[in-house]
Amino acid sequence: MSETLNVVMNEEARRFEIELEGDVAFAEYRLVDHGIILPHTVVPDAFEGRGVGSQLAKAALGYAREQGLKVIPTCPFIAAYIAKHPEWHDIVHDTYRRQLGID
C-alpha cells in the first residue's frame, strides 16, 4: 500500500529525502552539465513495500524534467523504475536508453 509522503530536496546533502518515524529514506543525486546522475537509493527495511522508493524516484525524475535535465540512472532501483514507467523514458540520457531497453 502506498501512502503520500513529503519528499524534500536536501541540496546540502545532494539527495531527495523522506523522513519516516525518525529514519530517513533517500535518493542521492549529482548534477552534471545538462544532466542529473541518480547513483543510489536507500529505503530502510521497515519502510519497504510502502511506495517510499517510488515516491523518491518520482520526485527526482520530476525535478529533472522541470529543470530540463537528462537522467543518468546508475542506481539499479531508479533504472528499474524508469524502465517500468514509460512516462519518464523521454528524459533518460541517450547513453543509458539501450541499457534500460528503451532505445
N, C-alpha and C positions, 0 to 999 in steps of 0.2 A: 504494500500500500504506500502510495506516495503522498506526502504532505507538502504544502507550500512553506518553504523556509526562506529566511532572509540571507541572501548572498551578498557579501561585502567585498569590494575590491580593495585589498590592502596593498597599496602601492609601495610602501616601505619594504614589506616582505616579498613583494612581487608574487602575489598569489590571490586567488579568489577564495573566500573563506565562508564557512557556515559554522557558527558556534552552536553546539548542542550539549545541554546538560553539563557545562563546564569543560567540554572537549571541543576540538576544532577539526573539521574536515576541510581539506583544501586542494586546490589545483594550482600548481605553480605555473608561472609564465615568464617568458623573456621576450622583450620587444627587440626586434631587429629591423633593418631597413625594409620598410613596407610589409612587415610580417610580424607574426607572433608565434613563438615556439611554445608548445604546451608539453613539457617534459615529464611531469609527474603528478599523480593524483593520489591523495591519501584519504580514506574514509575509515574511521575506527570501526573495528568489528561490531561493536554494539549498535552501529547505525546502518549496517548493511541491510539491503532489502527495503529501504525506506525511500529510495529515489534520490538520495543525497548526491551521489556521484553524477547522476543525470542532471540535477539542478546546477551543479558546479560546471558541467560541460556546457549547458545551455547559456549560462552567464558568460563564460569565457568566449564562446563562439559568437554570442550576441554582441559582446564588446568588439570582437574582431570585425564583425560585419559593420557595426556603427562607425568604426574608425577607418574602414576601407583597407583592413589588413588581410594578408593571405595567411592561412593557418598551416603551421608545420607541426603535425601531431605525432611527436615521438613517444608520448605516453600511450601504452597499449590500450588502456581504458578509453581514452579520448579517441584514439584511432578507431576502435571498435564502435564507439558511439556514433561517430561520423559515418562510418560505413553503413550502419543500420538506419540512418536518418538522411534521406536524400535532400532535405531542405538545406543542409549545410554543405553539400558537395561543391557548390559554386565558389566557396571561399577557401578551398584547400589549395595550397601551393602546388603548382604543376609537378614538381619533383615527387610529391607524395601521392598523387592521384592513382597511379598504377599500383602502388603498394596497398592501397585501400580497395582496389578493384573497382574504381570509379572512373577509369580512363575512357 
